Amino acid sequence: MGIYLRPDSPSYWMSLQISGHRARLNTMTDDPRLAKEIFAAWRTEVARQRWLGPPPPECHHSVKELIDQYLAVVTPRKAPASQRRDQIVLSRFTHNWGPRLLQELNPTLIEQYIVERTPDVSFATLSKELGILKAAFGCAIRWGWTNRTPFVGIHLNQEGNSRIRWLTRAEELLLLKACPQWLQDLIVVGLDTGLRPGNLVGLQRSWVHHPRGES
């Protein structure tokens, strides 16, 4: 039971005992880590069906319907910048996969999208884009629109791999010296709080906590 290589196949296969019979499936990947994750997901699904019965039938909702519903119900709760990002990013997925039913979108199509998009953006940006669609599928499962996600085995890295380095005191002084007077207070708040540029520029007095009795 587990994953294994066959001499006639470049990809890993997986084997599992189901109701007294040996079942074998091709994972369609030569990555051992991904193959193990696919096997774990398969084993979990088999166990779930054993104790809870077969999953309910798929609803016939399209990717476009899901995106429209997500934009109408979830996106308005986000900050204005995040709302604009949702609209731009999800329009790309509507263009690519809009007519497809939710159950037709699978890991292979997601991986193809990653390959096609990688030359244009960093993997961190790509991960953030796909992260929105992944969140939409999480909502679809909660709404009963589907019982699966196409992101099984898909690793997203929304933070990127860049190294974080803090400015030294000398570097801070040089930065402030190079800035005009009107910008220096903004730079100081940014350095002290670590706020993102959008939050820094949009900072409001009501966001700042004052001890009781002070204004």
VOLOBA-664341 format. One record per residue (C-alpha): x, z, y; residue in one letter. Coordinates in Angstrom, 2 decimals. Example, Ala and Ser with C-alpha at 12.3 -4.5 7.8 and 13.67 -1.06 7.14 Angstrom:
BEGIN
      xx      zz      yy residuo
   12.30    7.80   -4.50       A
   13.67    7.14   -1.06       S
END
This chain:
BEGIN
      xx      zz      yy residuo
    0.00    0.00    0.00       M
    1.41   -0.98    3.38       G
    3.17   -4.00    4.85       I
    5.62   -6.22    3.03       Y
    7.36   -9.60    3.23       L
    6.69  -12.45    0.84       R
    9.29  -15.10    0.01       P
    6.83  -17.87    0.90       D
    5.80  -16.49    4.29       S
    7.72  -15.73    7.53       P
    5.13  -13.14    8.58       S
    4.35   -9.70    7.19       Y
    1.48   -9.18    4.76       W
   -0.45   -5.95    4.26       M
   -1.95   -4.50    1.12       S
   -4.65   -1.88    0.73       L
   -6.72   -0.49   -2.16       Q
  -10.42   -0.88   -1.32       I
  -13.13    0.32   -3.73       S
  -10.78    0.01   -6.69       G
   -9.57   -3.46   -5.80       H
   -6.31   -4.54   -4.17       R
   -6.88   -6.43   -0.89       A
   -4.11   -8.40    0.81       R
   -4.12   -9.92    4.29       L
   -1.59  -11.78    6.43       N
   -0.79   -9.92    9.67       T
    0.26  -13.24   11.27       M
    3.31  -11.58   12.87       T
    6.98  -11.23   11.99       D
    7.34   -8.11   14.15       D
    7.44   -5.09   11.77       P
    6.27   -2.63   14.42       R
    3.27   -4.78   15.33       L
    2.53   -5.40   11.65       A
    2.45   -1.64   11.05       K
   -0.01   -1.19   13.92       E
   -2.25   -3.96   12.59       I
   -2.17   -2.35    9.13       F
   -3.03    1.05   10.62       A
   -5.98   -0.48   12.50       A
   -7.18   -2.20    9.30       W
   -6.91    1.00    7.28       R
   -8.81    2.92    9.96       T
  -11.59    0.32   10.00       E
  -11.87    0.40    6.21       V
  -12.13    4.20    6.28       A
  -14.69    4.06    9.09       R
  -16.90    1.64    7.16       Q
  -16.56    3.77    4.00       R
  -17.94    6.87    5.71       W
  -20.13    5.45    8.48       L
  -21.22    2.14    7.04       G
  -20.63   -1.36    8.42       P
  -20.44   -1.76   12.19       P
  -23.55   -2.94   14.06       P
  -23.84   -6.68   14.57       P
  -22.06   -8.15   17.58       E
  -24.18   -8.74   20.67       C
  -23.99  -12.24   22.03       H
  -22.39  -11.46   25.38       H
  -19.81  -13.79   26.89       S
  -16.56  -12.88   28.62       V
  -18.11  -14.04   31.91       K
  -21.09  -11.72   31.43       E
  -18.76   -8.81   30.82       L
  -16.66   -9.61   33.89       I
  -19.76  -10.01   36.09       D
  -21.12   -6.67   34.85       Q
  -17.77   -4.94   35.34       Y
  -17.50   -6.29   38.90       L
  -21.04   -5.13   39.64       A
  -20.89   -1.67   38.06       V
  -17.27   -0.47   37.89       V
  -15.31   -2.30   40.60       T
  -17.42   -0.96   43.55       P
  -16.24    2.58   42.68       R
  -12.63    1.63   43.35       K
  -10.65    1.54   46.59       A
  -11.01   -1.65   48.69       P
   -7.58   -2.95   47.68       A
   -8.37   -2.42   44.00       S
  -11.72   -4.15   44.43       Q
   -9.99   -7.24   45.85       R
   -7.47   -7.16   43.00       R
  -10.25   -6.95   40.40       D
  -12.02   -9.96   41.89       Q
   -8.88  -12.10   42.03       I
   -7.56  -11.16   38.60       V
  -10.88  -11.31   36.76       L
  -11.67  -14.72   38.26       S
   -8.62  -15.99   36.39       R
   -9.99  -14.66   33.09       F
  -13.42  -16.12   33.86       T
  -11.78  -19.51   34.35       H
   -9.81  -19.21   31.10       N
  -12.32  -17.59   28.76       W
  -15.64  -17.24   30.58       G
  -17.86  -19.13   28.08       P
  -16.35  -17.44   25.01       R
  -18.27  -14.69   23.27       L
  -16.59  -11.29   23.38       L
  -15.88  -11.35   19.65       Q
  -14.14  -14.72   20.04       E
  -11.43  -13.29   22.29       L
   -8.64  -12.10   19.98       N
   -5.01  -10.88   20.15       P
   -3.71  -14.40   19.57       T
   -5.40  -15.70   22.72       L
   -4.13  -12.71   24.70       I
   -0.57  -13.36   23.49       E
   -0.87  -17.04   24.39       Q
   -1.93  -16.02   27.88       Y
    1.10  -13.73   28.13       I
    3.43  -16.58   27.16       V
    1.86  -18.99   29.68       E
    1.78  -16.46   32.54       R
    5.23  -14.90   32.04       T
    7.20  -17.62   33.94       P
    5.09  -16.97   37.06       D
    4.97  -13.16   37.29       V
    6.81  -10.08   36.10       S
    5.70   -8.37   32.91       F
    4.60   -5.34   34.94       A
    2.28   -7.55   37.04       T
    1.02   -9.29   33.92       L
    0.36   -5.93   32.28       S
   -1.66   -4.77   35.29       K
   -3.76   -7.94   35.16       E
   -4.46   -7.54   31.47       L
   -5.03   -3.83   31.99       G
   -8.13   -4.67   34.05       I
   -9.54   -6.83   31.27       L
   -8.67   -4.14   28.72       K
  -10.61   -1.61   30.81       A
  -13.56   -4.02   30.93       A
  -13.54   -4.25   27.13       F
  -13.49   -0.46   26.98       G
  -16.70   -0.52   29.02       C
  -18.16   -3.22   26.74       A
  -17.63   -0.96   23.72       I
  -19.25    1.94   25.56       R
  -22.21   -0.24   26.57       W
  -22.70   -1.44   23.00       G
  -21.83   -5.04   23.86       W
  -19.08   -5.24   21.24       T
  -17.44   -3.05   18.63       N
  -13.88   -4.30   18.96       R
  -11.16   -5.00   21.49       T
   -8.80   -8.00   21.54       P
   -5.94   -5.75   22.61       F
   -5.11   -4.37   19.16       V
   -1.30   -4.38   18.90       G
   -0.85   -5.66   22.48       I
    1.68   -3.53   24.37       H
    1.18   -3.35   28.13       L
    3.79   -1.94   30.48       N
    2.12   -1.47   33.83       Q
    4.98    0.48   35.36       E
    7.72   -2.05   34.63       G
   11.27   -1.23   33.61       N
   12.87   -0.83   37.01       S
   14.94    2.29   37.67       R
   13.62    4.76   40.27       I
   16.25    5.98   42.73       R
   15.71    8.42   45.58       W
   17.32    7.86   48.96       L
   20.08   10.26   49.89       T
   19.87   12.26   53.10       R
   22.45    9.97   54.69       A
   20.46    6.87   53.66       E
   17.27    8.37   55.11       E
   19.01    8.94   58.45       L
   20.33    5.37   58.48       L
   16.85    4.04   57.67       L
   15.23    6.04   60.48       L
   17.92    4.97   62.90       K
   17.22    1.31   62.11       A
   13.44    1.70   62.66       C
   11.64    1.52   66.01       P
   10.30    4.80   67.35       Q
    6.66    4.02   66.48       W
    7.56    3.45   62.83       L
    9.71    6.52   62.27       Q
    6.83    9.00   61.76       D
    5.29    6.65   59.21       L
    8.61    6.40   57.36       I
    9.01   10.19   57.30       V
    5.50   10.70   55.84       V
    6.20    8.02   53.23       G
    9.50    9.59   52.23       L
    8.01   13.08   52.01       D
    4.83   12.15   50.11       T
    5.74    9.08   48.07       G
    2.48    7.41   49.10       L
    2.06    3.74   48.32       R
    2.15    1.42   51.37       P
   -1.60    0.77   51.27       G
   -2.44    4.48   51.16       N
    0.16    5.27   53.78       L
   -1.21    2.78   56.29       V
   -4.79    3.83   55.55       G
   -4.07    7.58   55.65       L
   -6.96    9.53   57.23       Q
   -7.03   12.98   58.75       R
   -9.73   14.09   56.30       S
   -7.32   13.47   53.40       W
   -4.90   16.08   54.67       V
   -5.57   19.66   53.60       H
   -5.18   22.33   56.26       H
   -5.11   26.06   55.56       P
   -8.29   27.85   56.59       R
   -8.36   28.63   60.30       G
   -6.00   25.80   61.27       E
   -6.87   22.38   62.69       S
END
